Structures are given as structure tokens and as C-alpha cells.
């Protein structure tokens, strides 16, 4: 485990997120003596590449309104190509341009992210809950820290994305926000910043001025109902990070200049968790 303060930054996959701005902030944090681990998604690039290759995309909506990507074999291939072959090299190159040495990794490298493939996923279709059994996604079950720790101690910034590796040593898609939370908890991070294409958690999903400065997520159950379900999944990730011992979790705007430093200075939403046995 690195002895320097560690910040885990999740760079959202929304095309509006300013990846170059995120990299510039990461460079500033490194120059100030912090260790940084970057996790990225790539929903925009996945959608673009899937369209180019003619691979249909499908979204699963759980009964508690959390949305996830349906991953058949063709979509898994697109995910790997988009993340490892498209988004990641650009982040690594931008960090290099800024004088920050980084190493691009997937969760499969060194067995860093382990997951169990979901044998079935509940999804609401036309108001009815159905079981989807051919989905190549997984639930994170473990993190191996040796590889990223070695890189962090050597002054590198690990840049990590899905997929993870399952119990049969096959790649499975996992949510990048939850991967960031798992890595932050396993590495004893001081803080987790989830950057997204919204200014934070909104009281009114249609009003970007309605940002909540704090949001208390329940210890169990549905984290809340927000437009599109994407924010609900971020709140699940935030809860998992807090439960894993991460002291500070913020959901903040990745579209603005200096997004990481703004988040660390208090912009966006600080997520806390209801203590077990207490009422929200």
C-alpha cells in the first residue's frame, strides 16, 4: 500500500466529461505529492463504436431503477475495444504530455479485479420483471492490490478500466464506478471522486441548479430514484466505497475546468451513508 495520500478519480465515460481537464488536475495532484489512481469508463466511445460496427445496444433496468449495460459477446468485444483500445491510450498519452508517467491497465491485468459472473439479472420490461440469463457481466468479488501498489510506489499513475476476470478466467463487464469504489477501498484511499456529466446529485433531475451539497445513501436497499438510473448506480458505488473505509466520496461535474480540484474543494455532492440501525 502506498504511504502517500491516495486519491482515486473516476473519469466518467460521458462524452461531455473533459478528460483533458481531468488529466491536468491529476498532474497537479501528483506534483503536490499525492498518489493518484484513475479509473475510467467510456459509454460515449462504446456507443460510437457499437454504432460503427452495427452491434445493437440494450439497457437493463433493475426493479430499483438502476440501469446497466446488457453485455452479450459482441458487446463485450466492443467494450474491450472501446476502453482498452480507444479511451485508455488517449488518457495515458495526455498524462505523458503533462509529464506524468502512467500505465494503462484493465481489471484483468494481474488478476486485479475479480468478479463472479451473474447467472441471472432481473430486468423490468414493459412493467414486468424478467430474468436475463445470457448477460456477460459480473459482480466484483475481490481486488488484488499488488500491481497497482507497485506502480504507485514507483511514481506511476495506474489508469484502470473494465473488464474484470471471472471465476473461470473469462473477461466479464463490470461497472466502472463500482470498480473505482472497490479499488479505492482495497487500496485504503483517502478520497474517491466520481466525475460525471452532471453537477452532482440533483434534487430535480431536470434542473441542474438543484445540486444537493450532501446526500445520505441508505446502508442497504435502493439508493434513490434519479433520471435514467445512472446516478443511482453511482450512489451504489459511493456506498460501497464508504462501507469499505474510504473517508470521503464526492460525485461532481466532470465537464467543468479543474474538475478534480473543484470537487476536492467542495463542489458537487458529498455522499454519506446512513449508519446501520438508524433512520434516514
C-alpha positions as CSV (number, residue, x, y, z in Angstrom):
1,X,0.0,0.0,0.0
2,X,1.3,3.4,-0.9
3,X,2.3,5.6,2.1
4,X,1.5,8.9,0.3
5,X,-2.1,10.2,0.4
6,X,-4.1,8.5,-2.3
7,X,-6.9,9.9,-4.4
8,X,-8.9,7.7,-6.7
9,X,-10.5,9.5,-9.6
10,X,-13.2,8.0,-11.8
11,X,-13.3,9.8,-15.1
12,X,-16.9,9.3,-16.5
13,X,-17.5,7.9,-19.9
14,X,-20.0,10.6,-20.9
15,X,-18.7,12.5,-23.9
16,X,-19.2,15.8,-22.2
17,X,-16.7,14.9,-19.5
18,X,-13.5,16.9,-20.0
19,X,-10.9,14.1,-20.0
20,X,-8.0,16.5,-20.7
21,X,-9.1,18.7,-17.8
22,X,-9.2,15.6,-15.5
23,X,-5.7,14.7,-16.6
24,X,-4.4,18.2,-16.0
25,X,-5.8,18.1,-12.4
26,X,-4.3,14.6,-11.9
27,X,-0.9,16.1,-12.9
28,X,-1.3,18.9,-10.4
29,X,-2.2,16.4,-7.6
30,X,0.9,14.3,-8.5
31,X,3.1,17.4,-8.5
32,X,1.8,18.2,-5.0
33,X,3.0,14.8,-3.8
34,X,-0.2,12.8,-3.9
35,X,-0.6,9.4,-5.3
36,X,-3.5,9.1,-7.9
37,X,-5.2,6.1,-9.4
38,X,-7.5,6.8,-12.3
39,X,-10.4,4.6,-13.3
40,X,-12.3,5.3,-16.5
41,X,-15.4,4.3,-18.3
42,X,-16.3,5.1,-21.9
43,X,-20.1,5.0,-22.5
44,X,-19.8,7.6,-25.3
45,X,-17.0,5.7,-27.1
46,X,-18.7,2.4,-26.6
47,X,-21.9,3.7,-28.2
48,X,-19.9,5.3,-31.1
49,X,-18.0,2.1,-31.8
50,X,-21.1,-0.1,-31.4
51,X,-22.9,2.0,-34.0
52,X,-20.0,1.9,-36.4
53,X,-19.8,-1.9,-36.1
54,X,-23.5,-2.4,-36.2
55,X,-23.7,-4.0,-32.7
56,X,-27.1,-3.3,-31.1
57,X,-27.1,-1.8,-27.6
58,X,-29.5,-2.7,-24.9
59,X,-30.0,-1.3,-21.4
60,X,-31.3,-3.3,-18.4
61,X,-33.3,-1.6,-15.7
62,X,-33.5,-3.3,-12.4
63,X,-36.6,-3.2,-10.2
64,X,-35.0,-0.4,-8.1
65,X,-34.4,1.6,-11.3
66,X,-30.6,1.1,-11.5
67,X,-29.6,0.9,-15.2
68,X,-26.8,-1.3,-16.5
69,X,-25.4,-2.3,-19.9
70,X,-26.6,-5.6,-21.4
71,X,-23.4,-7.4,-22.4
72,X,-23.6,-10.1,-25.0
73,X,-20.4,-11.5,-26.5
74,X,-20.4,-8.9,-29.3
75,X,-21.0,-6.0,-26.9
76,X,-18.2,-7.3,-24.6
77,X,-15.9,-7.2,-27.5
78,X,-16.9,-3.6,-28.3
79,X,-16.5,-2.6,-24.6
80,X,-12.9,-4.0,-24.5
81,X,-12.0,-2.4,-27.9
82,X,-13.5,1.0,-26.8
83,X,-12.0,1.1,-23.4
84,X,-8.6,-0.6,-23.8
85,X,-8.1,0.5,-27.4
86,X,-9.7,3.9,-27.6
87,X,-10.2,5.8,-24.3
88,X,-7.3,4.5,-22.3
89,X,-4.5,5.3,-24.7
90,X,-5.7,8.9,-25.0
91,X,-5.7,9.3,-21.2
92,X,-2.2,7.7,-21.0
93,X,-0.9,9.9,-23.8
94,X,-2.4,13.1,-22.3
95,X,-0.8,12.3,-18.9
96,X,2.5,11.7,-20.6
97,X,2.3,15.0,-22.4
98,X,1.8,16.6,-18.9
99,X,4.9,14.9,-17.6
100,X,3.1,12.3,-15.6
101,X,4.1,8.6,-16.1
102,X,1.1,6.3,-16.2
103,X,0.3,2.7,-17.1
104,X,-2.9,1.7,-18.7
105,X,-4.5,-1.5,-17.3
106,X,-7.7,-3.4,-17.4
107,X,-9.1,-5.2,-14.4
108,X,-7.8,-8.5,-16.0
109,X,-4.2,-7.5,-15.7
110,X,-2.5,-9.2,-12.8
111,X,-6.0,-10.5,-11.8
112,X,-6.5,-7.0,-10.3
113,X,-10.3,-7.1,-10.5
114,X,-12.1,-10.4,-9.8
115,X,-15.8,-10.9,-10.4
116,X,-18.4,-13.6,-10.4
117,X,-20.5,-13.7,-13.5
118,X,-24.1,-13.1,-12.8
119,X,-26.1,-16.2,-13.6
120,X,-29.2,-14.1,-14.0
121,X,-30.1,-10.4,-13.9
122,X,-33.5,-9.0,-13.0
123,X,-34.7,-6.5,-15.5
124,X,-38.0,-4.7,-15.8
125,X,-39.5,-5.0,-19.3
126,X,-42.9,-3.4,-20.1
127,X,-43.7,-3.2,-16.4
128,X,-42.8,-6.9,-15.7
129,X,-39.7,-8.2,-14.0
130,X,-37.9,-10.8,-16.2
131,X,-34.7,-12.8,-15.7
132,X,-31.9,-12.2,-18.2
133,X,-29.6,-15.2,-18.2
134,X,-27.2,-14.6,-21.1
135,X,-25.6,-11.4,-19.8
136,X,-21.8,-11.4,-19.7
137,X,-21.5,-9.0,-16.7
138,X,-20.1,-9.7,-13.3
139,X,-20.3,-8.7,-9.7
140,X,-16.9,-7.7,-8.3
141,X,-15.7,-10.2,-5.7
142,X,-12.1,-9.2,-5.0
143,X,-9.3,-6.9,-5.7
144,X,-5.6,-7.8,-5.9
145,X,-3.6,-4.7,-5.0
146,X,0.0,-5.8,-5.7
147,X,0.2,-4.5,-9.3
148,X,-1.3,-1.1,-8.7
149,X,0.6,-0.7,-5.4
150,X,3.9,-1.4,-7.1
151,X,3.1,1.2,-9.7
152,X,2.0,3.8,-7.2
153,X,5.1,3.3,-5.1
154,X,7.2,3.8,-8.2
155,X,5.6,7.1,-9.0
156,X,3.3,5.9,-11.8
157,X,-0.4,6.7,-12.2
158,X,-2.4,3.5,-12.9
159,X,-5.2,4.0,-15.4
160,X,-7.7,1.2,-15.0
161,X,-10.9,0.2,-16.7
162,X,-13.1,-2.9,-17.1
163,X,-13.3,-5.8,-17.9
164,X,-12.7,-7.9,-14.8
165,X,-11.8,-11.6,-14.8
166,X,-14.4,-14.1,-13.6
167,X,-14.2,-17.4,-11.7
168,X,-13.5,-19.3,-14.9
169,X,-10.8,-16.8,-16.0
170,X,-13.0,-15.2,-18.7
171,X,-13.5,-11.5,-19.2
172,X,-16.7,-10.0,-17.8
173,X,-18.0,-6.5,-18.0
174,X,-18.3,-4.7,-14.6
175,X,-19.5,-1.2,-13.8
176,X,-16.6,1.3,-13.8
177,X,-18.0,3.3,-10.9
178,X,-18.1,0.2,-8.7
179,X,-14.7,-0.8,-9.9
180,X,-13.4,2.6,-8.7
181,X,-15.1,2.1,-5.4
182,X,-13.6,-1.4,-4.9
183,X,-10.1,-0.2,-5.8
184,X,-10.4,2.8,-3.5
185,X,-11.5,0.6,-0.6
186,X,-8.8,-2.1,-1.3
187,X,-6.0,0.5,-1.6
188,X,-7.1,2.4,1.5
189,X,-7.7,5.6,-0.5
190,X,-8.3,8.9,1.4
191,X,-10.9,10.0,-1.1
192,X,-12.9,8.9,-4.1
193,X,-14.0,11.4,-6.7
194,X,-16.7,10.2,-9.2
195,X,-16.8,12.7,-12.1
196,X,-19.8,12.6,-14.3
197,X,-21.8,14.6,-16.9
198,X,-23.9,16.3,-14.2
199,X,-23.0,18.8,-11.5
200,X,-23.7,16.3,-8.7
201,X,-26.8,14.6,-7.2
202,X,-29.8,16.7,-8.2
203,X,-33.0,17.2,-6.2
204,X,-34.7,17.7,-9.5
205,X,-33.1,15.7,-12.4
206,X,-34.4,18.3,-14.9
207,X,-32.8,21.2,-13.0
208,X,-29.0,21.4,-12.9
209,X,-29.1,24.2,-10.4
210,X,-30.7,21.8,-7.8
211,X,-27.4,20.2,-6.7
212,X,-27.5,18.7,-3.3
213,X,-24.4,19.6,-1.3
214,X,-24.7,16.3,0.6
215,X,-26.7,13.1,0.1
216,X,-27.2,10.4,2.6
217,X,-27.4,7.0,1.0
218,X,-29.1,4.2,3.0
219,X,-26.9,1.4,4.1
220,X,-29.0,-1.2,2.2
221,X,-31.7,-1.2,-0.5
222,X,-32.4,1.2,-3.3
223,X,-30.1,4.3,-3.2
224,X,-32.6,6.7,-4.6
225,X,-34.5,7.3,-7.8
226,X,-32.9,9.6,-10.4
227,X,-33.4,10.2,-14.1
228,X,-32.0,7.4,-16.2
229,X,-30.8,5.4,-13.3
230,X,-27.2,6.2,-13.9
231,X,-26.9,8.4,-10.8
232,X,-28.4,5.6,-8.7
233,X,-25.5,3.3,-9.7
234,X,-23.0,6.0,-8.8
235,X,-24.7,6.1,-5.3
236,X,-24.4,2.4,-5.0
237,X,-20.7,2.7,-5.8
238,X,-20.3,5.5,-3.3
239,X,-22.0,3.4,-0.6
240,X,-19.6,0.5,-1.3
241,X,-16.6,2.8,-1.0
242,X,-17.8,4.2,2.3
243,X,-18.6,0.8,3.6
244,X,-15.0,-0.2,2.6
245,X,-13.5,2.5,4.7
246,X,-13.0,5.4,2.2
247,X,-13.3,8.5,4.2
248,X,-14.6,10.9,1.6
249,X,-16.7,10.3,-1.5
250,X,-17.8,13.1,-3.9
251,X,-19.9,13.0,-7.0
252,X,-19.1,16.0,-9.1
253,X,-19.1,17.7,-12.5
254,X,-16.6,16.4,-15.0
255,X,-17.5,18.9,-17.7
256,X,-16.0,22.0,-16.0
257,X,-12.4,23.3,-15.8
258,X,-10.3,21.9,-13.0
259,X,-12.9,19.2,-12.2
260,X,-10.9,17.2,-9.6
261,X,-9.7,20.2,-7.7
262,X,-13.1,21.8,-7.7
263,X,-14.6,18.5,-6.3
264,X,-11.9,18.3,-3.6
265,X,-12.6,21.9,-2.7
266,X,-16.3,21.2,-2.1
267,X,-18.2,21.4,-5.4
268,X,-20.7,18.6,-6.3
269,X,-22.2,16.3,-3.7
270,X,-20.6,14.7,-0.7
271,X,-22.1,11.3,-0.2
272,X,-22.5,9.9,3.3
273,X,-24.1,6.7,4.4
274,X,-26.8,6.0,6.9
275,X,-25.5,4.1,9.9
276,X,-26.9,0.6,10.2
277,X,-29.9,0.7,12.5
278,X,-30.5,4.4,12.2
279,X,-33.3,6.1,10.3
280,X,-32.8,8.3,7.3
